[in-house]
Every structure is written in structure tokens, then in C-alpha cells.
Amino acid sequence: MFKSNNLRKNYFFYSYPFLFLGLLFLTYSCKSFEKEDKTTFFGGKIKNPKEAYVYFSKEEMIIDSAKINQDNRFSFTLDSIKTGLYTFKHGIEFQYLYLEPQDSLLIYLNTWDFDESLIFSGKGSAKNNFLISLFIQQEEIEKEFKYFYNLNEKEFSQKVEDGRNKLLAQYNELINTKNEEHSDFFDNLTKAIINYPLYSKKEYYPLRHTDANNKHDYPDVSDDFYSYRKSLDYNDESIFILRAYTYYLESLLYNLAYNKQKNNPAKDNFSLNYMESVNDILVNKDLRNKYLAMGFWGSFKDHLTEKQQEESQKYFFENCTDKTYISEAKQAVNQCKQLKNGDNFPELIVFDSNSNKINIYEIINDKRTVVYFWPKQPSGIEKILKKLSIYKEKYPEILFVGIERNKTNDKWKEFLVSNKLSDHSQFRIDNNCKIYSWFDGDMARAIIVDNKNIVKKSFLFFNDSYILEKNLHFLKKQ
């Protein structure tokens, strides 16, 4: 799954891949572009491929797929494509692509070192390599800023402006000195990649300044500190898939929600404040629904009273219009009613890898336990696999029990073997289970159970590291 640090690539080409891309470009360009004036080409070579296909997408929708041949090469011939931001996906990884009509963009990558090995060549490569260089530099800026949050607002603002001016100067050099033609979209995209990560730091400044100086209260900042907000378009559909943009919106909404409570202590329901802020600034229906859903799920992890949870859930159902989000939310609400904090963990009948029926109570009895459920999404599965070994080593007194809900028995057994998971702590349930509806779903749900078989937290997310570790710390002490 894409993360901002997935674009940590070398700006310069290595000799062997560069030679390959040059030859590949000559091979394809002669075939593809003499006849089709409006055709756009995207292809390349993937060393050590993880699966048989590469997927080409726009705004989370797969447009096309290409099979990797015996030489590990693939190609897309795209007719009448519009200038914009796209992604290509292979295995669980995906990356951004900026494409214009008639581009002929080629890549080379090694999946064993996906992020570091990816290089571009061909028509359109200069812009993509420049965008990559911006991501790399933003990561370095992120590291530097860890030491700046103790500064006062004026000093901090200057650091932000210094970072912006440096990157904007490089962009101006690309456009003016190197005479790289660019579209209005590329200009908007580039400035978004430059500005939004730095503006996010200003949105998080009050919280991190408080932590950096060991204070309990947020600092008061002047209105000028957030003056950049006036120039931002919170509903720019052209960059909805850009992580820098969505991360900024998250930081802004967090800041706005906190300030609602700061300005009015009676508004102490953060989840509700967050969703109200969503409605205050977001007009686009799809974007608004996504962030309303984030606020709703936040009501499960925040320390809210039962009344506050009900208020948050009521607001969500009154304002969200996405049927999928609503259905998932209703399912989760019902599951929380079926299994509450303070209940005994139920006698759940599961299957082991030998298809024997086992009462899960026999496994977790008298043990501090995290019962977690495998999600459907490959990226979610990958996150659990990475975190699981860390948690097991850090919390040896806690038992981690995984339960599969969606795979067939054969596919599940293959999954256990390929990921070297112990069959002593991995089980499966199917929809014939009497209380299957209590646990049905495709998200990485986690349930915290103490050594007296009492449910401490009935609905957490395994991949929410901060909240889960907080609860593991408490469980460890009990």
C-alpha cells in the first residue's frame, strides 16, 4: 500500500537499468507511436515479480491490467488518456505516475528493493523523476522538523517558509532553466506536493509543541500563523489520491476538532467535533463521506462515554450518504452490542489447521490475550505480519490469537505455511458458527481479553498501532 516514504528513489540512473530502458524504449516506440498520435505508452521491466500482472489505476479504479511476460516485461497502450495523476500497482505496492497524452514512460524496478530501485526513462520521465526528488526531500525535511517543534510560532513559521522556498526554487529551475513544458495540472500537483506536507506541520504544531516542551495546554497562536489556509482548496478533486493532500486534511481536521473543544469546554466529544469539522469545510460528497467515516471509527478508540458514542454514531448516520460506509458502520455498532466491554469472551467454536473443532476458550483461558481477525486487503495483512513478530517479542506474556473469516480452508492452510505462522495460535471460523455475525467483516479487528476471560476492549483495530500498544501496556500490568 502506498506510503509517502514509498517514493524514496534515486534521482540518478544506474548504468545497467538505464541501458535496458534505452533499448526497451527503442523497441516499443517504433512500434507504437508512428500510427497513433494520441496514444500514451507505459511499460517496463520488473525484476523478481511478485505476481503475474501490473495494474494501472485512476482514483482507486483499475483502468487496465498487463500481464508480465517471460522476460519480466509488461506494457500498456493507452488511448485518449487525459493529463493527470495515476497509479500502477504490483503485489501490495503501488506508486504514482504523472502522465500526459503521448507520453512514453518506462520503468525498471526490483521488487526486492521496490522503493530504491524504481527508475523512469522515456518521454515524461523528467517530471516523474522531479516529483520523486520532492518526495525524497520532504522525507528529509520531516526528519529535520522533529527538532523544531520546541520553537515559538514565529521561528517555526520561518522554518516552514525556508523549506517551501527551497523546493519552489528547484521547481522554478526545472520550468525556467531546463525549459520543461508543463501543464496547469502539473503546476498544481507540484505545488501541492511542496506545500501540503509543510502546512501539515503547522496544523500539528500546537500538539507537538506541547509535547516538545512538556506542557499540558496547547499554545495560543496568532491568526497569521494559519493565513495560508485562505489560499487552499479543500475540495480539489484533481489531487484526491495524493497522500500529501489527504494527510494535510487529516491534520487540519484534527486541529479544528481540538480547537472546538478548546474554545468551548462543553464540546468534549472529539469524534463529534471531527465530523462537524468535516461538514464545515468539505463539499465534495465522496471526500466528505470518507472523512465522516474516519470520525465514526474514531468513536471506537477514543475514551468516550456511552452517551458520547451514541451522539457520534447518530451524527454519522444522519450525515453520511455512502451505502458501503453506512453498512460497515451498522455492522460494527451491532457487534459492539453483541459483545461489550466487561462481558466474558464467548465460547467461540473454531477450526484448527487439521479441521478439528476447538472451543477458543480452551486456548485463551487464564491468559492475557489479543484475539485478532485477518482482514481481506493484502496491505492490511502485510501490516499485521510486520507488527505481529514485534508485539510477540515485546509482550511475551500476552497471547496473540489470529482468526481467519474469509479464506477457504485450503487457501488458509497455504497462507499459514507461506508466512510461517504457528498453527497453535491460528484458527478459522466459517459462517456456520452460531455467533459468526458477532465477528463477521473484512477489517483487522482486535479484541483485548484479560486473564479472567473478561473483554477489556471489544472493538479495536490491530493496525492502529498507537491505540493497540496503549491497551497492550495496560493489559501487561493486569
C-alpha positions in Angstrom: 0.0 0.0 0.0 1.2 3.5 -0.8 3.0 5.4 1.9 4.7 8.8 1.5 8.1 7.2 2.0 7.4 4.7 -0.8 8.9 7.2 -3.2 12.3 7.0 -1.8 14.1 6.5 -5.1 17.5 7.5 -6.5 17.1 10.6 -8.8 20.0 9.3 -10.9 20.1 6.3 -13.2 22.3 3.3 -12.8 24.1 2.1 -15.9 22.5 -1.3 -16.4 18.9 -0.3 -15.9 19.4 2.8 -18.0 20.8 0.7 -20.9 17.9 -1.6 -20.6 15.4 1.2 -20.6 17.0 2.8 -23.6 16.8 -0.4 -25.6 13.3 -1.1 -24.4 12.2 2.4 -25.4 13.6 2.0 -28.9 11.8 -1.4 -29.2 8.4 -0.1 -28.2 8.5 3.5 -29.6 9.0 2.3 -33.2 6.0 0.0 -32.9 3.6 2.2 -31.0 3.8 5.9 -31.9 4.2 6.3 -35.6 0.5 5.5 -36.2 -1.2 6.7 -33.1 -0.7 10.4 -32.4 -2.8 10.4 -29.2 -1.5 7.1 -27.8 0.2 7.1 -24.4 2.6 4.3 -23.6 3.6 2.9 -20.1 5.7 -0.1 -19.7 8.9 -1.5 -18.4 10.6 -4.4 -16.6 10.0 -5.8 -13.1 12.8 -8.0 -11.7 11.6 -10.7 -9.3 7.9 -10.1 -9.9 5.5 -10.9 -7.1 2.6 -11.8 -9.3 1.7 -12.2 -12.9 0.1 -8.7 -13.5 0.7 -5.0 -13.2 -2.5 -2.9 -12.7 -3.0 0.7 -13.9 -5.4 2.8 -12.0 -7.0 6.2 -11.7 -8.6 7.3 -8.4 -8.7 3.8 -6.9 -10.4 2.4 -10.1 -8.5 -0.2 -12.1 -8.4 1.0 -15.8 -6.3 -1.8 -17.2 -4.0 -4.7 -16.4 -1.0 -6.0 -18.2 0.5 -9.5 -17.9 4.2 -9.8 -17.2 5.8 -11.9 -19.9 8.6 -14.5 -19.6 11.2 -11.7 -19.8 9.5 -9.9 -16.9 8.3 -7.1 -19.2 4.9 -5.5 -19.4 3.3 -2.7 -21.4 0.2 -0.6 -21.6 -1.0 1.2 -24.7 -3.5 3.8 -23.5 -5.7 5.6 -26.0 -7.0 9.1 -25.4 -5.7 9.4 -21.9 -6.1 12.7 -20.1 -3.4 14.6 -18.2 -3.4 13.6 -14.6 -2.2 11.6 -11.6 -2.4 7.8 -12.0 -1.0 4.8 -10.1 0.4 1.5 -11.0 0.2 -1.5 -8.7 2.2 -4.7 -8.4 1.7 -7.1 -5.5 0.9 -5.0 -2.4 3.0 -2.0 -3.6 1.8 0.9 -5.8 3.3 4.1 -7.0 2.2 7.4 -8.5 2.6 8.2 -12.2 2.1 11.6 -13.8 1.0 11.2 -17.4 0.2 13.4 -20.3 -1.1 12.4 -23.7 1.6 10.9 -26.0 4.0 10.2 -23.1 6.1 7.1 -23.5 7.1 6.3 -19.9 9.2 3.3 -19.0 10.2 1.9 -15.6 12.6 -0.5 -14.2 12.3 -1.9 -10.7 13.3 -4.8 -8.5 10.6 -5.9 -6.1 13.2 -7.0 -3.5 14.1 -3.3 -3.2 11.0 -1.7 -4.7 11.3 1.8 -3.4 15.0 2.2 -4.0 15.2 0.5 -7.4 12.4 2.2 -9.3 13.7 4.5 -12.1 12.0 6.2 -15.0 13.0 6.8 -18.6 11.4 8.0 -21.8 9.1 10.9 -22.6 7.6 12.1 -19.3 10.4 10.8 -17.1 11.8 14.2 -16.2 8.6 15.3 -14.5 8.2 12.0 -12.7 11.8 12.0 -11.5 11.4 15.5 -10.3 8.3 14.6 -8.3 10.2 11.7 -6.8 13.0 14.1 -5.8 10.4 16.2 -4.0 9.2 13.2 -2.0 12.7 12.3 -1.0 13.4 15.9 0.2 10.1 16.0 2.1 11.2 13.0 4.0 14.5 14.7 4.9 12.6 17.8 5.9 10.3 15.6 8.1 13.4 14.3 10.0 14.7 17.8 10.5 11.4 19.2 11.8 11.4 16.7 14.7 13.8 19.2 16.4 11.9 22.3 15.5 8.6 21.9 17.4 10.0 23.4 20.6 10.4 26.8 18.7 8.0 29.6 19.1 5.4 30.2 16.4 7.5 32.9 14.5 10.6 30.8 14.4 8.6 27.7 13.4 6.8 29.6 10.6 10.2 30.7 9.3 11.4 27.1 9.1 8.3 26.2 7.1 8.9 29.0 4.7 12.5 28.1 4.3 11.5 24.6 3.3 8.9 25.9 0.8 11.2 28.4 -0.8 14.0 25.8 -1.3 11.6 23.4 -3.1 9.9 26.1 -5.1 13.2 27.4 -6.3 14.0 23.9 -7.6 10.7 23.8 -9.4 11.3 27.2 -11.0 14.6 25.9 -12.2 13.0 22.9 -13.8 10.5 25.1 -15.6 12.5 28.1 -16.5 16.1 26.9 -16.8 15.6 23.5 -18.2 12.6 24.6 -20.3 10.5 21.7 -19.3 7.0 22.3 -20.7 4.3 21.8 -18.1 0.5 21.8 -17.8 -1.6 23.7 -15.3 -2.3 20.3 -13.6 1.4 19.6 -13.2 1.9 23.0 -11.7 -0.9 22.5 -9.3 0.3 18.9 -8.4 3.9 20.0 -7.8 2.9 22.9 -5.6 0.6 20.6 -3.6 3.5 18.1 -3.1 5.6 21.1 -1.9 3.1 22.9 0.2 0.8 20.3 1.9 3.4 18.3 3.8 4.9 21.6 5.2 1.4 23.0 6.0 0.6 19.8 7.8 3.5 20.6 10.2 1.8 23.9 11.1 -1.5 22.1 11.8 0.2 19.7 14.1 2.5 22.4 15.7 0.2 23.1 18.7 0.1 19.4 19.7 3.8 18.7 19.1 5.0 22.0 20.6 3.1 21.0 23.8 4.8 17.6 23.8 8.3 19.0 23.0 8.1 21.5 25.9 6.4 19.1 28.4 3.4 21.3 28.7 -0.2 20.3 29.3 -2.0 23.1 27.4 -1.9 23.9 23.7 -0.1 27.2 22.9 -2.1 30.2 21.7 -1.1 31.1 18.1 -2.0 34.2 16.1 -4.4 34.2 13.2 -1.5 34.9 10.9 0.0 31.5 11.8 -2.7 29.9 9.7 -3.0 32.6 7.0 -2.1 30.1 4.3 -5.4 28.4 4.7 -7.1 31.2 2.7 -5.2 30.1 -0.4 -6.1 26.4 -0.2 -8.8 24.5 -2.0 -10.1 21.8 0.3 -12.1 20.2 -2.4 -9.6 19.9 -5.3 -10.8 16.7 -7.0 -7.7 16.5 -9.2 -5.4 15.6 -6.2 -7.8 13.5 -4.1 -5.5 10.4 -4.4 -2.4 12.4 -3.4 -1.3 11.3 0.1 0.3 14.7 0.9 -3.1 16.3 0.3 -5.2 13.8 2.3 -2.7 13.8 5.2 -3.0 17.6 5.3 -6.8 17.3 5.5 -6.4 14.9 8.4 -4.1 17.2 10.3 -6.3 20.2 9.6 -9.5 18.4 10.7 -7.7 17.2 13.9 -6.6 20.7 14.7 -10.1 22.2 14.0 -11.7 19.5 16.1 -9.4 20.1 19.1 -10.0 23.9 18.9 -13.7 23.4 19.0 -13.2 21.8 22.5 -10.5 24.4 23.4 -12.9 27.3 22.7 -15.9 25.6 24.3 -15.1 23.0 27.0 -18.6 21.7 26.8 -17.8 20.3 23.3 -15.6 17.5 24.7 -16.6 14.8 22.2 -13.6 14.8 19.9 -15.1 12.3 17.4 -18.2 14.5 17.0 -16.1 17.7 16.7 -14.1 16.0 14.0 -17.2 15.1 11.9 -18.6 18.6 12.4 -15.4 20.0 11.1 -15.6 17.7 8.1 -19.0 19.2 7.2 -17.7 22.7 7.8 -15.0 22.5 5.2 -15.6 19.6 2.7 -18.1 20.0 -0.1 -17.2 17.0 -2.3 -19.5 14.2 -1.4 -17.1 11.3 -1.8 -14.4 13.1 0.2 -16.8 14.2 2.9 -18.1 10.7 3.3 -14.6 9.2 3.7 -13.7 11.7 6.5 -17.1 11.3 8.2 -16.3 7.5 8.3 -12.9 8.3 9.8 -14.6 10.3 12.5 -17.1 7.5 13.1 -14.3 4.9 13.6 -12.6 7.3 15.9 -15.5 7.0 18.2 -14.4 3.4 18.8 -11.0 4.2 20.0 -11.4 7.5 21.8 -12.2 7.4 25.5 -15.8 8.4 25.1 -18.8 7.8 27.4 -21.6 5.6 26.1 -23.7 8.8 25.5 -20.9 10.4 23.5 -20.5 7.3 21.4 -24.2 7.4 20.7 -24.0 11.1 19.7 -21.1 10.4 17.3 -22.9 7.5 15.7 -26.1 9.4 15.4 -24.3 12.3 13.7 -22.6 9.9 11.3 -25.7 8.1 10.2 -27.5 11.4 9.7 -24.8 12.9 7.5 -23.0 10.1 5.6 -24.6 9.1 2.3 -22.2 6.3 1.2 -24.1 3.0 1.5 -20.9 0.9 2.0 -19.7 3.0 4.8 -23.1 3.0 6.4 -23.4 -0.8 6.1 -20.0 -1.3 7.7 -20.8 1.1 10.5 -24.1 -0.6 11.3 -22.4 -3.9 11.4 -19.8 -2.7 13.8 -22.4 -1.0 16.1 -24.4 -4.2 16.3 -21.2 -6.3 17.0 -20.4 -3.9 19.9 -23.8 -4.5 21.3 -23.4 -8.3 21.0 -20.0 -8.3 22.7 -19.5 -5.4 25.2 -16.6 -4.4 27.3 -16.9 -6.2 30.6 -18.5 -9.3 29.1 -17.0 -12.8 29.3 -15.4 -13.8 26.0 -17.9 -16.2 24.4 -17.5 -19.9 23.7 -16.4 -19.4 20.1 -16.0 -22.7 18.2 -13.1 -22.5 15.7 -11.2 -24.9 13.4 -7.5 -25.7 13.7 -5.3 -26.5 10.7 -6.3 -30.2 11.0 -10.0 -29.2 10.7 -10.6 -30.2 14.3 -13.3 -28.2 16.2 -12.0 -26.3 19.2 -13.6 -24.0 21.8 -11.4 -20.9 21.7 -11.9 -20.7 25.5 -9.6 -23.7 25.9 -6.9 -21.7 24.1 -7.2 -18.4 25.9 -8.3 -19.4 29.4 -6.3 -17.8 32.2 -4.2 -15.9 29.6 -3.9 -12.3 28.7 -4.9 -12.4 25.1 -5.4 -10.4 21.9 -7.8 -12.1 19.6 -7.4 -10.5 16.1 -9.1 -11.2 12.8 -7.3 -11.2 9.5 -8.6 -8.6 7.0 -9.2 -9.2 3.3 -6.9 -6.4 2.0 -3.3 -7.6 1.2 -1.9 -4.3 2.6 -3.8 -4.9 5.9 -2.5 -8.5 6.1 1.1 -7.3 5.4 0.8 -4.8 8.2 -0.3 -7.5 10.7 2.5 -9.8 9.6 5.1 -7.0 10.2 3.7 -6.0 13.6 2.9 -9.4 15.0 6.5 -10.5 15.5 7.3 -7.2 17.1 4.4 -7.4 19.5 5.2 -11.1 20.4 8.7 -10.2 21.3 7.8 -7.0 23.2 4.9 -8.6 25.1 5.8 -12.3 25.7 3.2 -12.6 28.5 0.4 -11.8 26.1 -1.1 -14.5 23.8 -1.9 -13.4 20.2 -4.6 -15.5 18.5 -5.4 -15.0 14.9 -8.7 -15.9 13.4 -9.5 -16.2 9.6 -13.0 -15.5 8.4 -12.8 -15.2 4.7 -10.4 -17.7 3.1 -11.3 -21.2 2.2 -9.7 -23.9 4.3 -7.1 -24.8 1.6 -6.2 -21.2 1.0 -5.9 -20.6 4.7 -3.5 -23.5 5.2 -1.4 -22.2 2.3 -1.4 -18.8 4.0 -0.1 -20.3 7.3 2.7 -22.2 5.6 3.8 -19.4 3.3 4.0 -16.9 6.2 5.4 -19.4 8.7 2.6 -18.9 11.2 2.2 -21.3 14.1 -0.9 -23.4 13.9 -1.1 -23.4 17.7 -2.3 -19.8 17.6 -4.1 -19.6 14.2 -7.7 -20.7 13.7 -10.6 -20.3 11.3 -14.3 -19.8 11.6 -17.0 -20.1 8.9 -20.5 -18.8 8.6 -22.0 -21.9 10.1 -20.7 -20.7 13.5 -23.7 -19.7 15.7 -22.1 -16.4 16.6 -20.4 -15.7 13.3 -22.3 -12.4 12.9 -20.5 -11.2 16.1 -17.2 -11.2 14.2 -18.1 -11.1 10.5 -16.3 -8.5 8.4 -13.1 -7.8 6.5 -11.3 -5.4 8.7 -8.4 -6.1 11.1 -10.5 -6.1 14.3 -8.8 -6.9 17.6 -10.4 -7.8 20.9 -8.5 -7.4 24.2 -9.2 -10.1 26.8 -7.7 -10.3 30.3 -6.6 -13.5 32.2 -10.0 -13.8 33.8 -11.6 -14.1 30.3 -13.1 -10.6 30.6 -13.3 -8.5 27.5 -11.5 -5.2 28.1 -11.9 -3.8 24.6 -14.4 -5.4 22.3 -13.6 -3.4 19.1 -10.1 -2.1 18.3 -8.1 -2.2 15.1 -4.9 -4.3 15.1 -3.2 -1.9 12.7 -3.9 1.2 14.8 -0.5 0.8 16.5 -0.8 3.7 18.9 -4.2 2.6 20.4 -3.3 -1.1 20.4 0.0 -0.6 22.1 -1.6 1.6 24.7 -4.0 -1.2 25.5 -1.3 -3.9 25.4 0.6 -1.8 28.0 -2.4 -1.8 30.3 -3.1 -5.5 29.7 0.5 -6.3 30.6 0.1 -4.7 34.0 -3.1 -6.5 34.9 
